[in-house]
Amino acid sequence: MDFSRGLCTTVKPAQRRYWTSSDPGEREAAAHMCAGCPVRQPCADWSLALPASDPGIYGGLSQSERVRRRREWLIQIAAQVRNPRR
């Protein structure tokens, strides 16, 4: 996946920590930047494969949002396995 067009690659070096910061304001700024990013959706999709313990903001998703989406995705897969379409 090529994320070189991501807005996070264009910020000043001092701002790059926002995506992994423990400061809520910096994390909010990171998520806000992600909202207008041209690779937001592929980044968000990719982030679902990260360990649940990763606290970063990816594709505008927080750690808890990624965990929730991953859980929903797994529930959908389990439902498809239990009730395959014929």
C-alpha positions in Angstrom: 0.0 0.0 0.0 1.3 3.4 -0.9 0.6 6.0 1.7 3.1 8.6 0.4 0.1 10.9 -0.6 -1.1 10.9 3.0 -1.5 14.3 4.6 0.5 13.0 7.6 3.6 12.9 5.4 3.3 16.6 4.7 3.3 18.0 8.3 6.2 19.5 10.1 8.5 17.0 11.9 7.3 18.3 15.3 3.7 17.5 14.4 4.4 13.9 13.3 4.1 12.7 16.9 0.4 13.7 17.0 -0.7 10.4 15.6 0.9 8.5 18.5 0.7 11.2 21.2 -0.8 10.6 24.6 -2.1 14.2 24.5 -5.8 14.2 23.6 -5.5 17.6 21.8 -2.7 16.3 19.6 -4.6 13.1 18.8 -7.7 15.1 17.9 -5.6 17.3 15.6 -4.2 14.1 13.9 -7.7 12.7 13.5 -8.9 16.0 12.0 -6.1 16.0 9.5 -7.0 12.4 8.5 -10.6 13.5 7.7 -9.4 15.3 4.6 -6.7 12.8 3.6 -6.8 11.3 0.1 -5.6 7.9 1.5 -7.8 7.9 4.6 -9.9 4.9 3.7 -7.1 2.6 2.7 -5.2 3.7 5.8 -8.2 3.0 8.0 -8.7 -0.4 6.3 -5.0 -1.3 6.8 -5.1 -0.2 10.4 -7.6 -3.0 11.3 -4.7 -5.5 10.9 -2.6 -3.7 13.5 -2.4 -5.2 17.1 -5.2 -4.0 19.3 -2.6 -2.6 21.7 -1.4 0.0 19.1 -2.6 3.3 20.4 -2.0 5.4 17.3 -4.5 7.2 15.1 -4.6 5.7 11.6 -7.1 6.7 8.9 -8.8 8.9 11.5 -9.5 5.9 13.7 -8.5 5.7 17.4 -7.5 2.5 19.0 -11.0 1.9 20.4 -12.6 2.6 17.1 -10.3 0.1 15.4 -11.1 -2.5 18.0 -14.8 -1.9 17.6 -14.6 -2.1 13.8 -12.5 -5.3 13.9 -15.0 -6.9 16.2 -17.9 -6.0 13.9 -16.0 -7.3 10.9 -15.3 -10.6 12.7 -19.0 -10.9 13.7 -19.9 -10.5 10.1 -17.5 -13.2 9.0 -18.7 -15.6 11.7 -22.3 -15.0 10.5 -21.4 -15.8 6.9 -19.7 -19.0 8.0 -22.7 -20.1 10.0 -25.2 -19.1 7.2 -23.5 -19.4 3.9 -25.5 -18.3 0.8 -26.2 -21.1 -1.6 
